[in-house]
Amino acid sequence: MGRGKLRIYLGAAPGVGKTYAMLSEGHRRTERGADCVVGFVEHHGRPRTEVMLHGLEQVERRTLTHRGATFTEMDVDALLARRPAIALVDELAHTNVPGSRNAKRWQDVEELLRAGIDVVSTVNIQHLESLGDVVEAITGVRQRETVPDEVVRRADQVELVDMSPQALRRRMAHGNIYKPEKVDAALSNYFRPGNLTALRELALLWVADRADEYLQQYRGEHGIRSTWQARERIVVGLTGGPEGRTLIRRASRMAAKGSGSEILAVYIARSDGLTAASPKELAVQRTLVEDVGGTFHHVIGDNIPDALLAFARGVNATQIVLGSSRRRSWQYVFGPGVGASVARDSGPDLDVHIVTHEEVAKGRGLPVARSAARLGRNRIVAGWVVGTVFPVLLCLLLTHVDADLGLANDMLLFLALTVAAALLGGLWPALASAALGSLLLNYFFAPPLHRFTVSDPRNIVAITVFFGVAVSVASVVDLAARRTHQAARLRAESEILSFLAGSVLRGETTLDALLERVRETFAMESVALLERADDLEPWKPAGSVGPRPAVRPEDADVDMPIGDHMALALSGRVLPAEDRRVLGAFAAQAAVVLDRQRLVGEAEEARRQAEGNRIRTALLAAVSHDLRTPLASIKASVTSLRSDDVEWSEEDRAVLLEGIEDGADRLDHLVGNLLDMSRLQTGTVTPLIREIDLDEVVPMALGGVPEDSVLLDVPESLPMVAVDPGLLERAVANVVENAVKYSPAGTPVLVAASSLGDRVEVRVVDRGPGVPDEAKDRIFAPFQRYGDAPRGAGVGLGLAVARGFTESMRGTLAAEDTPGGGLTMVLTLRAVPRAPAPARGTVDAPHDARHHDPGHDPGDGGGDDPRATGAPGADRTGTDHPLDTGHDRDRTTRQKAGPQ
């Protein structure tokens, strides 16, 4: 049996209506007589979704028990036994409850497809694996429930379910997605207009790329070469000249007029050595293309118009932007130019725009990258034609025209052809032209005619002089052409070397960028920088670009040694000898760049070591002063108690003992912070993460502050947090002690906790002097104390340790201003997803396992999945909606903290 077909409804955000669309498709197929069943859809009590389930056969779910709680999941075995033609399976990215047949629902779907069952499913754009970082940057919510992109890309059909942000927010406000108590939190957090607009753009672009893949595949399968203008793609032809910047900006303005337009800049280099363009100018134009959102492409081709058109049709371009020719008027005798040729051969499916610029008709200059000994095949052929065919045609013309010009004038005409042959094809076509011209003059124009003899000695001298002058002129012209090409080549080489020298001084070029420049400059397929420790060790790549780079210098087409144990290996073609000088400069620069990168790494390591030395120096200072102060107090109290000449009263003894105890506590606190800082610096802090309620930890952290100095507000209804209780207690204690230290007398510090999305925040609010914005990060540095804190107030490690412990638990600790004055420390922790409310006879879900996928869309009020949350991607181990801040405040723990 063949593989089933997969259809996916892709949503831009929760609530756009994917589940509703899936159920509607199920009804349509059922009405057409198809065997369609519901494998898994959860309506969560939404009336319109529940109505859409009526009339569809539902396969009974499988019941699972995990940690004392009961869950239901899709029964894959029952579906395989039932073998329907079509199965409706919601929430493709869902994580199954432990004990299920597969870990993920998309794996369940794969089994159904392999069994020949068609599947219709749903997924949100934020659950695609490749977009996790992008979605987190936009929404601030990390998507922990993901599905591999390849699973969605392999779908036979992907249909976008779209809705404008304004309409989605109205649907939310009307209570069609979440319960009323959760609406405000969702609208102010995940469902902000900017978030929804960005997610919508992601979905539209992903589906557009998917459609483009289908289109390219279809065109390839059917051999279609003409352009289909389904999407504007603008190809910019670059020559490496200064007009390229104007063309790129013009194409950018054209692309801005149509949404979704693409810009593809292409430079076509010849395959006969170094490129003819300035590498520096091409680098500037490449950067400009990337700045306007386009892509830069480097193509090899000897016939520029044909290569440009082939590239444009290969990418299904709709427009080509070229600059007006830089040729001078007389240069058009050699051909119509690239612009005219492209416009002539583009056909009706490609629009060609010729853009004027400041370099029009100023001349293209001499070729700066071609070998002095190679004028190109076309020029050499033209030289031989002018040197051998044209003298024959001139002879026929002069013998059939009744005009006696005289032998001297005839010789000048043949000499002109010899000079033309030298200009076009070099020395050898000119020599052939001189020899042929001498023979033709002797046979047809020097008496006796039609014989290879000369009766008049003056004519012998004339013909001999003609041949000598022709050969001399040909030699001079060829030498001048060679010198011109050599000078142009040297200019190209000097530009490259100047660019390399500048990059060395600026330190801008990375190794990969430099190797890519080598590959493009010499028109190679791949370039690798190889090195080894000694002659007996194998070669190892320090860097490479291009496909299939050489792994040994002897495997490459060109290898350039760099010292004894390093080499630059190029694959693609054999370079002429004259190109190796520039290649040597590139090789030397590659070695310098590699050394610089390693020196940067060593400098970073030295910086870390210097920072460690600074901390150790500060530690010695702390030990010499801050630790000695409580030691001195303890020593004095002990000495007094042991004194035999003083009779201490019970009250005095109690005071001295209390001083000893206070000093010991201070020492314990200081030493604890020092040890904690040492552990953080050496990376030996290993949190033991477990799930716990904040109201079990935070009160325990307040034992070191005076009674009535802290006001505690930690609701019992908060989600559990995934933390190391010991580290969290130390972090909160340090932050609270710091706040109490700076809080005015009689003004308690407020410690309040609340949930926001998949996070729980603990805010420590004081009414002290506050901290300026520029100092908010510095107060977390080790051995830093803000303002005029006395030396005996500690070593300045409390906040540094608190931040280190918090970050080790994947949380954050930041400072912000308290409205009305003061400083607020915000400690953000990961919330443990809640289990959903029991549905139809189930019991409450445990904190670490969940029955459903909260990250999928919450429905559209008309049947979309109501189980999803406003913060898609929360752990699939079970929570309520992570944006829910409408917790029950009736059970809030509100107390004045004292010693615990």
C-alpha positions in Angstrom: 0.0 0.0 0.0 1.2 3.5 -0.9 2.1 6.2 1.6 -0.8 8.4 2.8 -1.0 12.1 2.0 -0.4 14.8 4.6 -2.3 18.1 4.6 -1.3 20.8 7.1 -3.2 23.9 8.1 -0.5 26.4 9.1 -1.4 29.2 11.4 0.4 32.5 12.0 -0.6 32.7 15.6 -2.9 30.9 18.1 -6.6 31.5 17.5 -6.6 32.1 13.8 -8.9 29.1 13.1 -6.8 26.2 12.1 -8.7 23.5 14.0 -12.0 25.0 12.7 -10.7 24.8 9.2 -9.5 21.2 9.7 -12.9 20.1 11.1 -14.7 21.9 8.2 -12.5 19.9 5.8 -13.5 16.8 7.6 -17.2 17.5 7.1 -16.6 18.3 3.4 -14.9 15.0 2.8 -17.4 13.1 4.8 -20.2 14.6 2.7 -18.4 13.5 -0.4 -18.5 9.9 0.9 -14.9 9.6 2.2 -14.2 7.6 5.3 -13.0 10.3 7.7 -12.6 10.0 11.4 -11.3 12.3 14.2 -8.1 10.9 15.6 -7.5 13.7 18.2 -9.3 17.1 18.6 -9.8 18.8 22.0 -12.6 21.4 22.2 -12.0 22.4 25.8 -15.6 23.4 26.3 -15.9 25.8 23.4 -19.4 25.5 22.0 -18.6 26.2 18.4 -15.7 23.8 18.3 -17.8 21.1 20.0 -20.6 21.7 17.4 -18.1 21.1 14.6 -17.2 17.7 16.1 -20.9 16.6 15.8 -21.4 14.3 12.8 -17.8 13.1 12.7 -16.7 9.7 13.9 -14.2 10.0 16.8 -11.8 7.2 17.6 -11.8 6.5 21.3 -8.7 7.8 23.0 -6.1 5.9 25.0 -6.0 6.5 28.8 -2.6 6.8 30.4 -1.6 7.3 34.1 1.5 9.3 34.9 2.5 10.1 38.5 -0.9 9.4 39.8 -2.7 11.5 37.2 -4.9 10.3 34.4 -4.5 11.6 30.8 -5.9 10.7 27.4 -3.9 10.6 24.2 -4.5 9.7 20.6 -4.8 5.9 20.2 -2.5 5.1 17.3 -3.2 1.4 17.5 -6.9 1.9 17.4 -6.5 4.2 14.3 -4.3 1.6 12.6 -6.9 -1.1 13.3 -9.8 1.1 12.1 -7.8 2.0 9.0 -9.9 5.0 7.9 -9.2 6.8 4.6 -8.6 10.1 6.4 -7.7 10.9 10.0 -8.0 14.4 11.6 -5.1 14.9 14.0 -4.8 18.3 15.8 -1.6 19.8 17.2 1.2 18.3 15.2 3.9 19.6 17.6 2.3 18.1 20.7 4.4 16.1 23.1 2.8 12.9 24.2 2.5 11.8 27.8 5.3 9.5 29.0 4.3 5.9 28.2 2.7 6.7 24.9 3.7 4.8 21.7 5.8 7.7 20.5 7.3 10.8 22.2 5.9 13.3 19.7 2.6 13.4 17.8 4.3 14.1 14.5 5.8 10.6 14.9 2.3 9.2 15.4 1.3 10.9 12.2 4.3 9.4 10.4 3.0 5.9 11.4 -0.4 6.7 10.0 1.1 8.0 6.8 3.2 4.9 6.4 0.1 2.8 6.8 -1.5 4.5 3.8 -3.9 6.7 5.9 -4.3 10.3 4.8 -3.8 12.8 7.6 -5.1 16.4 8.0 -3.3 18.2 10.8 -2.5 21.7 12.2 0.5 23.6 13.4 1.5 27.1 14.2 4.4 28.9 12.5 6.2 29.4 15.9 6.5 25.7 16.4 8.8 25.2 13.4 12.3 24.2 14.7 14.2 26.7 12.6 12.2 29.7 13.8 12.6 29.1 17.5 15.2 31.8 18.0 13.3 34.3 15.8 10.1 33.8 17.6 11.8 34.1 21.0 13.3 37.4 19.9 9.9 38.7 18.8 7.7 37.5 21.6 10.1 36.9 24.5 8.7 33.3 24.8 10.8 30.3 24.0 9.0 27.7 22.0 9.9 24.4 23.7 7.4 22.4 21.7 8.7 22.2 18.1 8.4 20.1 15.0 11.2 19.5 12.5 10.9 21.8 9.5 11.4 18.8 7.2 8.2 17.1 8.5 6.1 20.1 7.5 8.0 20.6 4.2 7.3 17.0 3.2 3.6 17.6 3.5 1.7 17.2 0.3 -0.3 20.4 1.0 0.3 23.3 3.3 -2.5 25.8 3.6 -2.1 29.1 5.4 -4.9 30.0 7.8 -4.5 33.8 8.1 -6.1 36.6 10.0 -5.2 40.2 10.6 -3.8 41.2 14.0 -6.7 43.5 14.6 -9.3 40.8 13.9 -7.5 38.3 16.0 -7.4 40.7 19.0 -11.1 41.4 18.6 -11.8 37.7 18.7 -9.6 37.5 21.8 -11.4 40.4 23.4 -14.8 38.8 22.7 -13.8 35.8 24.7 -13.7 33.4 21.7 -10.2 32.1 22.4 -9.5 32.3 26.2 -11.6 32.6 29.2 -12.4 36.3 30.2 -10.0 36.3 33.2 -7.1 35.5 30.9 -7.9 37.9 28.1 -6.2 41.1 29.5 -3.0 39.3 30.2 -2.9 37.7 26.8 -3.6 41.0 24.9 -1.0 42.9 26.8 1.7 40.3 26.3 1.9 37.7 23.6 -1.0 39.0 21.5 0.4 42.6 21.1 -0.2 44.0 17.6 3.5 44.0 16.9 4.0 40.4 17.9 1.1 39.2 15.8 2.2 41.3 12.7 5.7 39.8 12.9 4.4 36.2 13.3 2.0 36.8 10.4 4.9 38.0 8.2 6.9 34.9 9.2 4.1 32.6 8.1 3.5 34.4 4.8 7.2 34.3 3.9 7.5 30.6 4.9 4.5 29.7 2.8 5.8 31.8 -0.1 9.1 30.0 0.0 7.3 26.7 0.1 5.3 27.7 -3.0 8.5 28.8 -4.7 10.0 25.4 -4.1 6.9 23.7 -5.6 7.1 26.1 -8.6 10.8 25.4 -9.2 10.3 21.7 -8.9 7.4 21.8 -11.4 9.4 23.9 -13.9 12.3 21.6 -13.6 10.2 18.5 -14.1 8.5 19.9 -17.2 11.6 21.6 -18.7 10.1 25.1 -18.6 12.7 27.8 -19.3 10.4 30.8 -19.8 9.8 33.1 -16.9 6.6 32.8 -14.9 6.0 36.2 -13.3 4.4 34.9 -10.2 6.8 36.9 -8.1 9.0 39.9 -8.9 12.6 38.9 -9.0 15.0 41.7 -10.1 18.4 40.7 -11.4 21.1 43.4 -11.3 24.0 43.0 -13.7 27.2 44.3 -12.3 30.5 44.9 -14.1 32.5 45.8 -11.0 32.5 49.5 -12.2 31.4 52.4 -10.1 28.0 52.5 -11.7 27.0 49.3 -9.8 26.0 51.2 -6.7 23.5 53.3 -8.8 22.0 50.1 -10.3 21.6 48.5 -6.9 19.8 51.5 -5.4 17.6 51.8 -8.5 16.6 48.1 -8.2 15.9 48.6 -4.5 13.4 51.3 -5.3 11.8 49.1 -7.9 11.5 46.2 -5.5 10.0 48.5 -2.8 7.0 49.2 -5.1 6.0 45.5 -4.9 5.7 43.5 -1.7 7.7 40.3 -1.8 10.1 41.4 -4.5 13.6 40.0 -4.5 16.9 41.5 -5.6 19.7 39.3 -7.0 22.9 41.1 -7.9 25.2 39.0 -10.2 28.7 39.6 -11.4 29.9 37.5 -14.3 33.6 36.8 -14.4 35.5 35.3 -17.3 37.1 32.0 -16.9 40.6 33.0 -18.2 42.3 34.1 -15.0 41.8 37.1 -12.7 38.5 38.9 -12.9 38.4 42.2 -14.7 36.7 44.1 -11.8 38.1 45.9 -8.8 37.8 43.5 -5.8 37.4 46.5 -3.6 34.5 47.9 -5.6 32.8 44.5 -5.8 33.2 44.2 -2.0 31.5 47.5 -1.5 28.7 46.6 -3.9 28.2 43.2 -2.2 27.7 45.0 1.1 25.3 47.4 -0.4 23.2 44.5 -1.9 23.0 42.9 1.5 22.1 46.2 3.1 19.0 46.6 0.8 18.0 43.0 1.5 19.3 41.3 -1.7 21.7 38.6 -2.4 25.0 38.7 -4.3 26.0 36.0 -6.8 29.3 35.3 -8.6 29.0 33.5 -12.0 31.6 32.3 -14.4 31.0 32.8 -18.1 32.9 33.9 -21.2 29.8 35.2 -23.0 28.4 37.7 -20.6 25.0 38.3 -22.2 24.3 34.6 -22.5 25.5 33.9 -18.9 23.4 36.8 -17.6 20.2 35.6 -19.3 20.9 32.0 -18.3 21.2 33.1 -14.6 18.1 35.2 -14.8 16.0 32.4 -16.3 17.5 30.0 -13.8 16.2 32.0 -10.9 12.8 32.7 -12.6 13.6 36.5 -12.7 11.1 38.9 -14.1 13.3 42.0 -14.6 16.9 42.7 -15.4 18.5 46.0 -14.5 21.6 47.0 -16.5 23.6 50.2 -16.7 24.0 52.3 -19.9 27.2 51.2 -21.6 30.4 52.9 -20.7 31.7 52.4 -24.2 32.8 55.3 -26.3 31.0 55.8 -29.6 33.7 54.3 -31.8 33.8 51.2 -29.6 30.4 50.1 -30.9 32.1 48.9 -34.1 33.2 45.8 -32.2 29.6 44.8 -31.3 26.3 46.1 -29.8 27.4 45.7 -26.2 26.0 43.7 -23.3 22.8 45.8 -22.7 21.7 45.7 -26.3 22.4 42.0 -26.6 20.5 41.1 -23.4 17.5 43.3 -24.5 17.5 41.6 -27.9 17.6 38.0 -26.6 15.6 38.5 -23.4 12.2 37.6 -25.1 8.8 38.7 -23.9 9.1 37.2 -20.4 12.0 39.4 -19.2 11.8 43.1 -18.8 15.2 44.8 -19.3 15.8 48.2 -17.7 18.7 50.3 -19.0 19.6 52.8 -16.2 21.7 55.9 -16.9 24.5 56.8 -14.6 27.5 59.2 -14.4 29.9 56.8 -16.1 28.0 56.6 -19.4 30.3 56.8 -22.5 33.4 57.5 -20.4 35.1 54.4 -21.6 35.4 51.0 -20.1 39.2 51.1 -19.8 41.6 48.4 -20.7 41.1 44.9 -19.4 42.9 44.6 -16.1 42.8 40.9 -15.5 43.6 39.0 -18.6 46.9 37.5 -19.4 49.4 39.6 -21.4 50.1 36.6 -23.6 46.4 35.7 -24.2 44.3 38.2 -26.2 41.3 35.9 -26.2 40.0 33.5 -28.8 37.7 35.9 -30.5 40.4 38.6 -31.0 42.9 36.1 -32.3 40.4 34.7 -34.8 39.5 38.2 -35.9 43.2 39.0 -36.3 43.8 35.9 -38.6 40.7 36.8 -40.6 41.9 40.4 -41.1 45.5 39.2 -41.8 44.6 36.5 -44.3 41.1 37.0 -45.8 41.0 40.8 -46.0 44.2 41.0 -48.2 42.6 38.6 -50.7 39.4 40.7 -50.7 41.4 43.9 -51.1 43.4 42.3 -54.0 40.1 41.3 -55.8 38.7 44.8 -55.2 41.8 46.6 -56.7 42.1 44.3 -59.7 38.4 44.6 -60.7 38.2 48.4 -60.2 39.4 50.5 -63.1 41.6 52.8 -61.0 45.4 52.8 -61.2 46.4 53.9 -57.7 50.0 53.1 -58.2 52.2 50.5 -56.4 53.0 52.8 -53.5 49.3 53.4 -52.6 48.6 49.7 -53.0 51.3 48.9 -50.6 49.9 51.4 -48.0 46.5 49.7 -48.2 48.0 46.3 -47.6 50.1 47.8 -44.8 47.0 49.1 -43.1 45.6 45.6 -43.1 48.8 44.3 -41.5 48.6 46.9 -38.7 44.9 46.0 -38.1 45.8 42.3 -37.9 48.5 43.1 -35.3 46.1 45.2 -33.2 43.5 42.4 -33.2 45.5 39.2 -33.1 49.0 40.0 -32.2 52.3 39.2 -33.9 51.6 36.0 -35.8 48.5 37.1 -37.7 50.4 40.3 -38.6 53.4 38.4 -39.9 51.1 36.2 -42.0 49.4 39.3 -43.4 52.8 40.9 -44.3 53.9 37.7 -46.1 50.6 37.3 -47.9 50.5 41.0 -48.8 54.0 40.9 -50.3 53.1 37.9 -52.5 49.9 39.5 -53.7 51.7 42.8 -54.5 54.4 40.9 -56.4 51.9 38.8 -58.4 49.1 41.2 -59.2 50.6 44.7 -59.0 54.4 44.6 -59.8 55.4 44.1 -63.5 55.5 41.5 -64.9 51.9 40.8 -63.7 50.8 37.4 -62.8 54.3 36.2 -62.2 56.4 35.9 -59.1 59.2 37.9 -60.7 60.0 41.6 -60.6 61.6 43.3 -63.6 62.1 46.7 -62.1 64.7 46.8 -59.3 62.9 49.7 -57.7 59.8 47.5 -57.3 62.0 44.8 -55.6 63.2 47.4 -53.2 59.6 48.6 -52.6 58.3 45.2 -51.9 61.2 44.4 -49.6 60.7 47.6 -47.7 57.0 46.9 -47.5 57.6 43.5 -45.9 60.2 44.9 -43.5 58.0 47.8 -42.5 55.0 45.5 -42.1 57.0 43.2 -39.9 58.4 46.1 -37.9 55.0 47.7 -37.4 53.4 44.4 -36.5 56.1 43.8 -33.9 55.8 47.3 -32.4 52.0 47.1 -32.3 52.1 43.7 -30.7 54.7 44.8 -28.2 52.7 47.8 -27.3 49.6 45.7 -26.9 51.5 43.3 -24.6 52.9 46.2 -22.6 49.4 47.7 -22.3 48.0 44.4 -21.0 50.9 43.9 -18.6 50.4 47.4 -17.2 46.7 46.8 -16.9 47.4 43.5 -15.2 49.9 45.1 -12.8 47.2 47.7 -12.0 44.8 45.0 -11.2 47.3 43.2 -9.0 48.2 46.5 -7.3 44.5 47.0 -6.5 44.3 43.5 -5.0 47.5 43.9 -3.0 46.4 47.3 -1.8 43.1 45.9 -0.7 44.9 43.0 1.1 47.3 45.5 2.8 44.4 47.7 3.9 42.5 44.7 5.3 45.6 43.7 7.3 45.9 47.2 8.8 42.2 47.4 9.6 42.0 43.8 10.8 38.6 43.4 9.1 38.9 40.3 7.0 38.0 36.9 8.5 39.6 33.7 7.3 36.4 32.5 5.6 35.9 35.8 3.9 39.4 35.9 2.6 39.2 32.4 1.3 35.9 33.2 -0.4 37.6 36.2 -2.1 40.4 33.9 -3.3 37.8 31.6 -4.8 36.0 34.4 -6.6 39.1 36.2 -7.7 40.6 33.2 -9.4 37.3 31.6 -10.4 37.9 28.4 -8.4 35.4 25.8 -7.1 36.9 25.5 -3.7 39.8 26.9 -1.6 41.2 25.4 1.6 43.9 26.5 4.0 45.8 23.4 5.2 48.3 23.1 8.0 50.1 20.4 10.0 52.4 20.3 13.1 55.3 18.6 11.4 56.3 16.6 8.3 55.0 13.4 9.8 51.5 14.7 10.8 48.6 14.6 8.4 47.2 17.8 6.9 44.3 19.4 8.7 42.0 22.1 7.3 42.2 25.5 9.1 39.5 26.9 7.0 37.8 26.2 3.6 35.1 27.5 1.3 33.3 25.8 -1.7 32.2 22.2 -2.3 34.6 19.3 -1.9 37.8 21.2 -0.8 41.1 19.4 -1.1 42.3 17.6 2.1 46.0 17.5 0.9 48.0 19.9 -1.2 48.8 17.2 -3.7 45.0 16.6 -4.3 44.5 20.3 -5.4 44.8 21.7 -8.9 46.9 24.6 -7.5 48.8 24.6 -4.2 50.7 27.5 -2.7 53.1 26.6 0.1 53.1 29.0 3.1 56.2 28.1 5.1 57.0 24.5 5.9 53.8 23.3 7.4 51.0 25.4 5.8 49.6 25.5 2.2 46.8 27.1 0.3 45.0 24.5 -1.9 42.7 25.5 -4.8 40.5 23.2 -6.8 38.7 23.9 -10.1 41.4 24.6 -12.7 45.1 25.1 -13.2 46.3 28.7 -12.9 48.7 30.3 -15.3 52.1 31.0 -13.9 51.6 34.8 -13.9 48.6 34.5 -11.5 50.7 32.7 -8.8 52.3 36.0 -7.7 49.0 37.4 -6.6 48.0 34.0 -5.2 51.1 34.1 -3.1 50.0 37.4 -1.6 46.6 35.9 -0.7 48.3 32.9 0.8 50.5 35.1 3.0 47.5 37.1 4.1 45.6 33.9 4.9 48.4 32.9 7.2 48.3 36.3 8.9 44.5 36.2 9.3 44.8 32.7 10.9 47.5 33.9 13.3 45.4 37.0 14.1 42.3 34.9 14.9 44.4 32.7 17.2 46.0 35.7 18.9 42.5 37.1 19.5 41.6 33.9 21.2 44.7 34.0 23.3 44.1 37.6 24.1 40.6 36.7 25.3 42.1 34.0 27.5 44.6 36.4 28.8 41.8 38.9 29.6 40.0 36.2 31.5 43.1 35.4 33.4 43.7 39.1 34.1 40.1 39.3 35.4 40.8 36.3 37.7 43.9 38.0 39.0 41.9 41.2 39.6 39.4 39.2 41.6 42.1 37.4 43.5 43.7 40.8 44.3 40.4 42.1 45.5 39.9 39.0 47.5 43.1 39.6 49.3 42.1 43.1 50.0 38.7 41.8 51.4 40.5 39.2 53.5 42.9 41.8 54.9 40.2 44.2 55.9 36.6 43.0 55.8 37.3 39.6 57.3 39.6 41.0 60.0 37.0 43.4 61.3 34.6 40.7 62.7 37.6 38.7 63.8 38.8 41.6 65.8 35.4 42.0 67.4 35.3 38.3 68.2 38.8 38.4 69.6 38.1 41.4 71.8 34.9 39.8 73.2 36.6 36.4 73.9 39.5 38.2 75.6 37.2 40.2 77.8 35.3 37.1 78.9 38.5 35.2 79.7 39.9 38.1 81.8 40.3 37.2 85.5 40.5 40.8 86.8 37.0 41.8 85.7 33.8 40.4 87.2 31.2 40.5 84.4 27.6 40.6 85.2 25.2 38.2 83.5 23.9 41.1 81.3 27.5 42.1 80.3 28.3 38.4 79.5 25.2 38.2 77.3 26.2 41.3 75.4 29.7 40.0 74.8 28.4 36.6 73.7 25.9 38.3 71.4 28.8 40.3 69.8 30.7 37.0 69.3 27.7 35.5 67.7 27.1 38.5 65.4 30.8 38.5 64.4 30.7 34.8 63.6 27.5 35.3 61.6 29.2 38.0 59.6 32.2 35.9 59.0 30.1 33.0 57.9 28.2 35.2 55.5 31.4 36.8 54.1 33.2 33.4 53.7 30.1 31.9 52.1 29.9 34.7 49.5 33.6 34.4 48.8 33.3 30.6 48.3 30.2 31.1 46.2 32.0 33.6 44.0 34.9 31.3 43.6 32.6 28.5 42.5 31.0 30.8 40.0 34.4 32.0 38.6 35.6 28.4 38.2 32.3 27.2 36.7 31.7 24.5 39.3 28.2 25.5 40.3 25.9 22.7 39.2 22.2 23.4 40.1 20.1 20.5 41.2 16.9 21.6 39.5 13.5 20.5 40.9 10.0 21.8 41.0 9.0 23.8 44.0 6.6 26.5 45.1 8.0 29.9 45.8 6.2 30.2 49.1 8.4 27.3 50.3 11.7 29.1 49.5 11.3 32.9 49.7 10.2 33.1 53.4 13.2 30.9 54.3 15.5 33.5 52.6 14.4 36.3 55.0 15.9 34.9 58.2 19.0 37.2 58.0 17.1 40.5 58.0 15.5 42.3 61.0 12.0 41.6 61.8 9.4 43.9 60.3 11.9 45.0 57.6 10.3 43.1 54.8 6.8 42.9 53.6 6.1 39.6 51.8 3.5 39.1 49.0 3.9 35.6 47.5 0.5 34.1 46.2 0.1 30.4 46.9 -1.6 30.1 43.5 1.6 30.9 41.6 2.9 28.2 39.3 5.7 26.1 40.6 9.2 27.0 39.4 12.1 24.9 38.2 15.0 25.9 40.4 17.7 24.7 42.8 16.0 25.6 46.2 19.3 26.2 47.9 20.7 28.5 45.2 17.4 30.4 45.0 17.3 30.9 48.7 20.9 32.3 48.7 20.1 34.6 45.7 17.0 36.0 47.3 18.7 36.4 50.6 21.5 38.4 49.1 19.2 40.7 47.1 16.9 41.3 50.1 19.8 42.0 52.5 21.1 44.5 50.0 17.7 46.2 49.7 17.3 46.4 53.5 20.7 47.9 53.8 19.8 50.9 51.6 16.1 51.2 52.5 15.2 54.1 54.8 14.4 53.4 58.4 10.8 52.5 59.0 10.2 51.7 55.3 10.0 48.0 54.8 11.2 46.3 51.6 8.5 44.7 49.5 9.1 41.2 48.2 6.3 40.4 45.7 5.9 37.5 43.2 3.7 37.2 40.1 3.5 35.1 37.0 3.9 36.4 33.4 3.7 34.0 30.5 5.9 31.0 31.2 7.9 33.0 33.7 7.6 33.9 37.4 9.0 37.2 38.7 10.2 37.9 42.2 10.5 41.7 42.7 12.4 43.1 45.6 11.4 46.8 45.9 13.1 49.3 48.2 12.7 53.1 48.6 16.4 53.8 49.0 18.4 56.3 47.0 18.3 54.3 43.8 21.0 53.7 41.2 21.6 55.7 38.0 21.0 53.8 34.7 24.7 53.8 33.8 25.6 52.1 37.1 22.8 49.4 37.1 25.1 46.8 35.5 28.2 47.7 37.5 26.5 46.9 40.8 26.5 43.2 39.8 30.2 43.1 39.3 32.3 41.4 42.0 33.7 43.6 44.8 31.6 46.6 43.8 29.7 48.7 46.3 27.6 51.6 45.2 27.8 55.0 46.7 29.3 55.7 50.2 28.7 52.2 51.7 31.1 51.9 54.6 34.0 49.4 54.4 32.6 47.3 57.0 29.4 46.8 55.0 30.7 43.7 53.2 33.0 42.9 50.3 30.6 43.7 47.5 29.8 40.2 46.4 26.2 39.8 47.4 24.6 40.9 44.1 27.3 39.3 42.0 26.7 35.9 43.7 22.9 36.4 43.4 23.1 37.0 39.7 25.5 34.1 39.1 23.2 31.7 41.0 20.2 33.0 39.1 21.8 32.6 35.7 23.0 29.1 36.6 19.3 28.2 37.0 18.5 29.7 33.6 16.9 32.8 35.2 17.8 36.5 35.1 18.4 39.2 37.7 18.2 42.8 36.6 17.8 46.2 38.3 15.2 48.8 37.4 13.9 52.0 39.0 11.1 51.9 41.5 8.3 54.3 40.6 8.5 57.2 43.1 12.2 56.6 43.9 14.3 53.6 44.9 15.5 50.4 43.2 13.7 47.3 42.2 15.5 44.0 41.7 13.6 41.7 39.3 14.5 38.0 39.6 12.9 36.0 36.7 12.5 32.3 36.9 11.1 29.5 34.7 7.6 28.4 35.6 6.7 24.8 35.5 3.8 24.3 33.1 0.5 23.5 34.8 -1.7 20.5 34.1 -5.0 21.3 32.5 -8.2 21.3 34.4 -9.6 17.7 34.6 -11.8 16.8 31.7 -14.5 14.2 31.8 -13.5 12.1 34.7 -9.8 12.8 34.8 -7.9 14.1 37.8 -5.5 17.0 38.0 -2.4 16.6 35.9 1.0 16.5 37.6 3.3 19.4 37.3 5.8 17.7 35.1 3.6 15.9 32.6 0.8 17.3 30.5 -2.0 15.8 28.7 -2.1 18.4 25.9 0.1 20.8 24.0 -0.4 24.3 25.4 1.8 25.8 22.7 -0.7 25.1 19.9 -3.3 27.6 18.9 -6.0 28.3 21.4 -8.8 28.4 18.9 -10.6 31.0 17.0 -13.9 31.0 18.8 -15.2 28.7 16.1 -13.5 25.5 16.8 -9.8 26.2 17.0 -8.0 24.3 19.7 -8.9 25.8 23.0 -6.1 24.1 24.9 -3.4 26.2 23.4 -1.9 29.0 25.3 -1.2 32.6 24.5 2.5 31.9 24.9 3.0 29.1 22.4 5.8 26.7 23.1 5.6 26.2 26.8 6.7 22.8 28.0 4.4 20.1 27.0 4.6 18.6 30.4 1.5 20.3 31.4 0.4 23.8 32.5 -2.3 26.2 32.2 -2.1 29.1 29.9 1.4 30.6 30.6 0.2 34.1 30.1 -2.4 33.7 32.8 -1.8 36.4 35.5 -5.3 36.2 36.8 -4.4 33.9 39.6 -6.6 33.6 42.6 -5.3 36.3 45.0 -7.6 35.4 47.8 -5.0 32.9 49.1 -2.1 35.4 48.9 0.5 35.0 51.6 1.0 38.4 52.9 3.1 38.7 56.0 5.8 40.6 57.7 9.0 38.6 57.6 11.2 38.1 60.6 13.7 35.5 61.5 12.6 32.1 60.3 
